[in-house]
Amino acid sequence: MSGSPKRYPSELRERAVRMVAEVRVEYARRRVCETLRSWVRKGQVDLGQRLGVSIDMSAQMHKLRAENRELRRANEILKAASTFFAVELDRRDT
């Protein structure tokens, strides 16, 4: 999941997915817009009807990746600070 804002509220997506599921048999041959098809696929993944990564799992992975990036940045800062202070302590000792 990207950091961009969602264009459609989740309630609208869920309702559209339900509506497509209800009429899919009747209108199986008609084309459904790509956005709606992707919502249906994601809904099927969330319900366990299709293989894939659920929305909840995707959001959790996004959060963990962001946390991982922040921890890596903090580690780099701490390494640089420890190197700086080690050099300063060496100067004082000599």
Backbone as JSON Lines, residues from 0, in Angstrom:
{"i":0,"aa":"M","n":[0.82,-1.17,0.0],"ca":[0.0,0.0,0.0],"c":[0.86,1.23,0.0]}
{"i":1,"aa":"S","n":[0.51,2.15,-0.83],"ca":[1.31,3.36,-0.88],"c":[0.79,4.36,0.13]}
{"i":2,"aa":"G","n":[1.54,5.44,0.31],"ca":[1.17,6.47,1.24],"c":[0.15,7.45,0.7]}
{"i":3,"aa":"S","n":[-0.31,7.26,-0.55],"ca":[-1.26,8.19,-1.13],"c":[-2.63,8.01,-0.5]}
{"i":4,"aa":"P","n":[-3.43,9.11,-0.46],"ca":[-4.76,9.0,0.14],"c":[-5.67,8.13,-0.71]}
{"i":5,"aa":"K","n":[-6.64,7.5,-0.06],"ca":[-7.57,6.65,-0.78],"c":[-8.58,7.53,-1.5]}
{"i":6,"aa":"R","n":[-8.88,7.16,-2.75],"ca":[-9.8,7.96,-3.54],"c":[-11.25,7.67,-3.22]}
{"i":7,"aa":"Y","n":[-11.53,6.48,-2.7],"ca":[-12.9,6.08,-2.41],"c":[-12.98,5.59,-0.98]}
{"i":8,"aa":"P","n":[-14.04,5.95,-0.27],"ca":[-14.2,5.45,1.1],"c":[-14.37,3.94,1.12]}
{"i":9,"aa":"S","n":[-13.92,3.3,2.19],"ca":[-13.98,1.84,2.26],"c":[-15.43,1.34,2.24]}
{"i":10,"aa":"E","n":[-16.37,2.13,2.8],"ca":[-17.77,1.71,2.79],"c":[-18.29,1.6,1.35]}
{"i":11,"aa":"L","n":[-17.89,2.55,0.5],"ca":[-18.31,2.51,-0.9],"c":[-17.73,1.29,-1.61]}
{"i":12,"aa":"R","n":[-16.45,1.02,-1.36],"ca":[-15.81,-0.15,-1.98],"c":[-16.51,-1.44,-1.55]}
{"i":13,"aa":"E","n":[-16.76,-1.56,-0.24],"ca":[-17.39,-2.78,0.28],"c":[-18.79,-2.97,-0.32]}
{"i":14,"aa":"R","n":[-19.56,-1.88,-0.42],"ca":[-20.91,-1.97,-0.98],"c":[-20.85,-2.35,-2.45]}
{"i":15,"aa":"A","n":[-19.92,-1.75,-3.19],"ca":[-19.78,-2.07,-4.61],"c":[-19.4,-3.53,-4.81]}
{"i":16,"aa":"V","n":[-18.5,-4.03,-3.97],"ca":[-18.09,-5.44,-4.06],"c":[-19.28,-6.35,-3.81]}
{"i":17,"aa":"R","n":[-20.07,-6.03,-2.79],"ca":[-21.27,-6.84,-2.5],"c":[-22.25,-6.82,-3.67]}
{"i":18,"aa":"M","n":[-22.44,-5.63,-4.25],"ca":[-23.37,-5.51,-5.37],"c":[-22.91,-6.34,-6.57]}
{"i":19,"aa":"V","n":[-21.63,-6.29,-6.87],"ca":[-21.1,-7.07,-7.99],"c":[-21.27,-8.56,-7.71]}
{"i":20,"aa":"A","n":[-21.0,-8.98,-6.47],"ca":[-21.15,-10.4,-6.13],"c":[-22.6,-10.85,-6.3]}
{"i":21,"aa":"E","n":[-23.54,-9.98,-5.96],"ca":[-24.96,-10.33,-6.06],"c":[-25.42,-10.47,-7.51]}
{"i":22,"aa":"V","n":[-24.91,-9.63,-8.4],"ca":[-25.4,-9.64,-9.78],"c":[-24.44,-10.31,-10.75]}
{"i":23,"aa":"R","n":[-23.34,-10.8,-10.26],"ca":[-22.32,-11.37,-11.14],"c":[-22.87,-12.5,-12.0]}
{"i":24,"aa":"V","n":[-23.65,-13.38,-11.43],"ca":[-24.19,-14.51,-12.18],"c":[-25.08,-13.99,-13.3]}
{"i":25,"aa":"E","n":[-25.92,-13.03,-12.99],"ca":[-26.87,-12.49,-13.97],"c":[-26.16,-11.75,-15.1]}
{"i":26,"aa":"Y","n":[-25.11,-11.0,-14.77],"ca":[-24.42,-10.18,-15.76],"c":[-22.99,-10.63,-15.97]}
{"i":27,"aa":"A","n":[-22.77,-11.93,-15.99],"ca":[-21.42,-12.47,-16.04],"c":[-20.66,-12.02,-17.29]}
{"i":28,"aa":"R","n":[-21.35,-11.78,-18.38],"ca":[-20.65,-11.46,-19.63],"c":[-20.33,-9.98,-19.78]}
{"i":29,"aa":"R","n":[-20.94,-9.13,-18.98],"ca":[-20.67,-7.68,-19.09],"c":[-19.35,-7.34,-18.42]}
{"i":30,"aa":"R","n":[-18.7,-6.32,-18.96],"ca":[-17.42,-5.9,-18.38],"c":[-17.66,-4.98,-17.2]}
{"i":31,"aa":"V","n":[-16.84,-5.12,-16.19],"ca":[-16.89,-4.26,-15.01],"c":[-15.61,-3.44,-15.02]}
{"i":32,"aa":"C","n":[-15.71,-2.19,-14.62],"ca":[-14.51,-1.34,-14.67],"c":[-13.37,-1.95,-13.85]}
{"i":33,"aa":"E","n":[-12.16,-1.63,-14.22],"ca":[-10.97,-2.22,-13.61],"c":[-10.89,-1.93,-12.11]}
{"i":34,"aa":"T","n":[-11.27,-0.73,-11.71],"ca":[-11.22,-0.39,-10.29],"c":[-12.14,-1.31,-9.5]}
{"i":35,"aa":"L","n":[-13.34,-1.49,-9.99],"ca":[-14.29,-2.34,-9.3],"c":[-13.84,-3.79,-9.3]}
{"i":36,"aa":"R","n":[-13.25,-4.23,-10.39],"ca":[-12.73,-5.61,-10.43],"c":[-11.62,-5.8,-9.4]}
{"i":37,"aa":"S","n":[-10.76,-4.79,-9.26],"ca":[-9.68,-4.94,-8.27],"c":[-10.27,-4.97,-6.86]}
{"i":38,"aa":"W","n":[-11.33,-4.19,-6.62],"ca":[-11.97,-4.23,-5.3],"c":[-12.55,-5.62,-5.04]}
{"i":39,"aa":"V","n":[-13.16,-6.2,-6.07],"ca":[-13.73,-7.55,-5.92],"c":[-12.64,-8.55,-5.59]}
{"i":40,"aa":"R","n":[-11.51,-8.48,-6.33],"ca":[-10.41,-9.4,-6.07],"c":[-9.88,-9.23,-4.65]}
{"i":41,"aa":"K","n":[-9.72,-7.98,-4.22],"ca":[-9.22,-7.73,-2.85],"c":[-10.22,-8.24,-1.82]}
{"i":42,"aa":"G","n":[-11.51,-8.06,-2.1],"ca":[-12.54,-8.57,-1.19],"c":[-12.49,-10.09,-1.1]}
{"i":43,"aa":"Q","n":[-12.26,-10.74,-2.23],"ca":[-12.15,-12.2,-2.24],"c":[-10.93,-12.67,-1.45]}
{"i":44,"aa":"V","n":[-9.83,-11.94,-1.57],"ca":[-8.62,-12.28,-0.79],"c":[-8.91,-12.13,0.69]}
{"i":45,"aa":"D","n":[-9.56,-11.02,1.07],"ca":[-9.87,-10.8,2.49],"c":[-10.8,-11.85,3.05]}
{"i":46,"aa":"L","n":[-11.7,-12.39,2.2],"ca":[-12.62,-13.43,2.65],"c":[-12.03,-14.83,2.56]}
{"i":47,"aa":"G","n":[-10.8,-14.94,2.02],"ca":[-10.15,-16.23,1.9],"c":[-10.61,-17.02,0.69]}
{"i":48,"aa":"Q","n":[-11.28,-16.37,-0.25],"ca":[-11.77,-17.05,-1.45],"c":[-10.73,-17.04,-2.56]}
{"i":49,"aa":"R","n":[-9.68,-16.27,-2.4],"ca":[-8.63,-16.14,-3.42],"c":[-7.31,-15.98,-2.68]}
{"i":50,"aa":"L","n":[-6.25,-16.51,-3.28],"ca":[-4.92,-16.37,-2.69],"c":[-4.44,-14.93,-2.84]}
{"i":51,"aa":"G","n":[-3.71,-14.46,-1.86],"ca":[-3.14,-13.13,-1.92],"c":[-2.94,-12.56,-0.53]}
{"i":52,"aa":"V","n":[-2.51,-11.31,-0.48],"ca":[-2.25,-10.63,0.78],"c":[-3.46,-9.78,1.12]}
{"i":53,"aa":"S","n":[-4.02,-9.99,2.31],"ca":[-5.21,-9.25,2.73],"c":[-4.87,-7.78,2.96]}
{"i":54,"aa":"I","n":[-5.91,-6.96,2.99],"ca":[-5.72,-5.53,3.21],"c":[-5.09,-5.28,4.58]}
{"i":55,"aa":"D","n":[-5.56,-6.02,5.59],"ca":[-5.0,-5.86,6.94],"c":[-3.52,-6.22,6.98]}
{"i":56,"aa":"M","n":[-3.18,-7.34,6.33],"ca":[-1.78,-7.77,6.31],"c":[-0.92,-6.78,5.54]}
{"i":57,"aa":"S","n":[-1.45,-6.26,4.45],"ca":[-0.72,-5.28,3.66],"c":[-0.46,-4.01,4.47]}
{"i":58,"aa":"A","n":[-1.47,-3.56,5.2],"ca":[-1.31,-2.36,6.04],"c":[-0.29,-2.61,7.14]}
{"i":59,"aa":"Q","n":[-0.33,-3.8,7.73],"ca":[0.63,-4.13,8.79],"c":[2.05,-4.17,8.23]}
{"i":60,"aa":"M","n":[2.22,-4.76,7.04],"ca":[3.55,-4.82,6.42],"c":[4.05,-3.4,6.1]}
{"i":61,"aa":"H","n":[3.17,-2.54,5.63],"ca":[3.54,-1.16,5.32],"c":[4.02,-0.46,6.6]}
{"i":62,"aa":"K","n":[3.27,-0.65,7.69],"ca":[3.64,-0.03,8.97],"c":[4.99,-0.55,9.45]}
{"i":63,"aa":"L","n":[5.2,-1.86,9.35],"ca":[6.46,-2.45,9.81],"c":[7.64,-2.0,8.96]}
{"i":64,"aa":"R","n":[7.42,-1.86,7.65],"ca":[8.5,-1.37,6.78],"c":[8.88,0.06,7.14]}
{"i":65,"aa":"A","n":[7.88,0.9,7.42],"ca":[8.17,2.28,7.82],"c":[8.93,2.3,9.14]}
{"i":66,"aa":"E","n":[8.51,1.46,10.09],"ca":[9.2,1.38,11.37],"c":[10.64,0.89,11.18]}
{"i":67,"aa":"N","n":[10.82,-0.08,10.3],"ca":[12.16,-0.61,10.0],"c":[13.05,0.49,9.42]}
{"i":68,"aa":"R","n":[12.51,1.29,8.48],"ca":[13.29,2.41,7.91],"c":[13.73,3.38,9.0]}
{"i":69,"aa":"E","n":[12.79,3.71,9.9],"ca":[13.1,4.65,10.97],"c":[14.16,4.1,11.91]}
{"i":70,"aa":"L","n":[14.09,2.81,12.22],"ca":[15.09,2.19,13.1],"c":[16.46,2.15,12.43]}
{"i":71,"aa":"R","n":[16.48,1.9,11.11],"ca":[17.77,1.92,10.39],"c":[18.38,3.32,10.42]}
{"i":72,"aa":"R","n":[17.55,4.35,10.23],"ca":[18.05,5.73,10.3],"c":[18.6,6.03,11.69]}
{"i":73,"aa":"A","n":[17.88,5.61,12.72],"ca":[18.33,5.85,14.09],"c":[19.66,5.13,14.34]}
{"i":74,"aa":"N","n":[19.8,3.91,13.83],"ca":[21.05,3.17,13.99],"c":[22.21,3.9,13.32]}
{"i":75,"aa":"E","n":[21.99,4.43,12.12],"ca":[23.05,5.16,11.42],"c":[23.46,6.4,12.21]}
{"i":76,"aa":"I","n":[22.48,7.09,12.79],"ca":[22.79,8.28,13.61],"c":[23.6,7.87,14.83]}
{"i":77,"aa":"L","n":[23.19,6.8,15.48],"ca":[23.92,6.34,16.67],"c":[25.34,5.89,16.33]}
{"i":78,"aa":"K","n":[25.51,5.22,15.19],"ca":[26.86,4.81,14.77],"c":[27.74,6.03,14.51]}
{"i":79,"aa":"A","n":[27.19,7.02,13.83],"ca":[27.96,8.24,13.54],"c":[28.32,8.96,14.83]}
{"i":80,"aa":"A","n":[27.38,9.02,15.76],"ca":[27.65,9.7,17.04],"c":[28.71,8.95,17.83]}
{"i":81,"aa":"S","n":[28.63,7.64,17.85],"ca":[29.63,6.89,18.61],"c":[31.02,7.04,17.99]}
{"i":82,"aa":"T","n":[31.09,7.07,16.66],"ca":[32.38,7.29,15.99],"c":[32.93,8.67,16.34]}
{"i":83,"aa":"F","n":[32.06,9.68,16.31],"ca":[32.47,11.05,16.64],"c":[33.02,11.12,18.06]}
{"i":84,"aa":"F","n":[32.27,10.55,19.01],"ca":[32.72,10.63,20.4],"c":[33.97,9.79,20.65]}
{"i":85,"aa":"A","n":[34.14,8.69,19.95],"ca":[35.34,7.88,20.09],"c":[36.56,8.68,19.63]}
{"i":86,"aa":"V","n":[36.42,9.39,18.52],"ca":[37.52,10.22,18.02],"c":[37.83,11.33,19.02]}
{"i":87,"aa":"E","n":[36.8,11.95,19.58],"ca":[37.01,13.02,20.55],"c":[37.71,12.5,21.8]}
{"i":88,"aa":"L","n":[37.33,11.31,22.26],"ca":[37.97,10.74,23.44],"c":[39.44,10.4,23.15]}
{"i":89,"aa":"D","n":[39.74,9.91,21.95],"ca":[41.12,9.62,21.58],"c":[41.96,10.88,21.59]}
{"i":90,"aa":"R","n":[41.41,11.99,21.11],"ca":[42.13,13.26,21.09],"c":[42.45,13.74,22.51]}
{"i":91,"aa":"R","n":[41.52,13.58,23.4],"ca":[41.73,14.02,24.78],"c":[42.78,13.16,25.48]}
{"i":92,"aa":"D","n":[42.83,11.9,25.12],"ca":[43.8,11.0,25.77],"c":[45.24,11.29,25.33]}
{"i":93,"aa":"T","n":[45.41,11.84,24.15],"ca":[46.79,12.06,23.66],"c":[47.33,13.41,23.99]}
